[in-house]
Amino acid sequence: MRLLILLASTTMLAACGGAGPQSVGSSAPPTGGGTGGGTGGGTTHTFVNPTDPKTYKAVGSSHSYNYTVEAAGNAGAGQTGQLYQGDATTVRNSNLTIAYNPRDAIFDVSFNNGLAGTSTVSRFQDPLHRTDFGGLVEPQDGTPNLGSTQFGIQGMNYLESGSSNNITAAVPGEFAFGLIDTGQGGSYDATTFFYQTPGTETKYVTFAGYLRNNATVSNASIDNPDGSTSEFIRQTNKLERGAFAYGEITANDKVPTTGSGSFEGTMLASMVFNDQPDTLGNFDTYFQWIAGRATTNVDFGANTFSLSLDGRVGAPFLDGTSGQHSIMQNAQFRANGGGSINLVTAGGFFGQFNEAWFVNPGGNRLDMVIAGSSIDGAFYGPNAAEVGGGYRIVGGTPDERIDILGTFVGIER
């Protein structure tokens, strides 16, 4: 009932404010401001302590998964009608934005990306929709608790908005979100946006993520061979996930042309990993979050960089289907890659991964076959004091759905 109590609050406040789903939300401690269009080329730094409204271009990646799941009472039911899409943006080519107005503590986020199948556009303005973990009201199912013992990331803020209709009760494990139709058709649509407070570790760039869970439930039936009819519940899901970096980008003429630097910070990713269709006949796919540390080494004189990721995998977002998955909770994730700096063409640096693998609890290692990958980053703050960007690693083994999309940030050590 925790989730439904939260939705009752959001729906009521949406009605009072004259807004519908995906247009109401909450506020949290400021994350941006100042002038200069989100660049670090000016003399005023207000990312940590914002003074003016500002819109930041987010660099990162997102993906979506559409499918239908039926009640376990219908023998053989699983995820059907599947459509998976993903995309990683570049520094120069990103229409993903995060805007903050410190006067009214309003966030406007737009993660609308046709290539990724995402369509989230949300305004967070109601103080009640600021949320956290612990207590009766918590972020919706599928939200990573990055401040938990497993991940240990400090300074996290969570904002959530959404609505529900004709949802009366929850059945644990039956569906994602535990929805039951009242007989009139039910729906659920909620977006959670989360970010690390600037100044926690980095001052000129920070990382953020989001998830949107959109579901409808309805009664359905099938005719049995003996002439009888069996009724069951069908749920149609559209799930979105994304991870991004945003902040005050360094002006090109302020980026060093000699020397080197090592930057350390946080990495975050959303993953789908299903290597079982051809071996077990299992086509059910589940989202999992990965969080940990990133190390970016830069040689400004040679215009090269390397990136190393070291994270831990969260629990899968199960929906009452098979529940089979190969990457276990708390598995280690590692990836290494590199590339070139090109401020004129790329607005920062870009490259690819040369290896990625997982080690499950117990020591079982799974190496990825990489079909395609990308790393797109930029420098942030005065004289490239910090870095941030996004990445994607696409699995290349036939009859598998493996895709990792994320973000990283770092401060020079």
ZIMOQUI-V339735 format. One record per helix or strand of 2 or more residues. SS is the DSSP state (H for helix, E for strand). FROM is the first residue (numbers start at 1). TO is the last residue. Records with the same first field share a line. If there is no record, write none. Layout:
SS = FROM-TO + FROM-TO
//
This chain:
H = 2-17 + 127-129 + 176-178 + 252-254 + 382-384
E = 54-57 + 59-70 + 80-88 + 97-101 + 106-113 + 118-124 + 130-131 + 156-165 + 186-196 + 205-223 + 229-247 + 260-274 + 287-299 + 304-313 + 332-342 + 348-359 + 365-367 + 370-380 + 386-395 + 401-412
//
